Amino acid sequence: MSTIHTYAITPFIQGLKALTAILKKGEEHAKANNIPLEDLVNASLIADMKPLSFQVFIATNTAVKLVSRATFVEPPAQSDTDKTFDDFYKRIDEALAVLEKADAQTIAANEGKTFKAPLGPREFEFTPESYTNSYAVPNFYFHLVTAYDILRAKGVPVGKMDYLKDFLGDIAA
């Protein structure tokens, strides 16, 4: 099995499951407290920051693009159009399907090869390993934790174990 599969694909699956769990807690909290769901969807930590919907989009987009980059397949076009919690769950499920189908042998066979990928306005040359370590992993966790932080800041009763339990798996059961 490739190190990318072990140290990025598998944890991204766990992270997206954690994201689903904290989003569900957010949705339940909003419904129980008569908070419009769109208030959470559009919430951010500060005025000049992107909202929860963007955090979900980028976390899933980063995960899907990692598989594409590591397998040398053109990433699918994705757009930031989610406006509801159901949209979030659908997007996460689609990303999970991509991650779960990621072939470890194909990824391992591509380690060390180079490709170019845009990040913002610039294009960079990466190997699957450098893309994973320098961009995908930190970017994924940044947006995953920011989604958690937004919900927490809006009063959703999520705690550290809500975030960690899917990473811990059977240990936390």
Helices and strands as residue ranges (DSSP letters): H 3-4, I 5-9, H 10-32, H 37-41, H 52-71, H 85-101, H 104-110, E 115-119, E 122-126, H 128-131, I 132-136, H 137-153, H 160-168, G 169-172
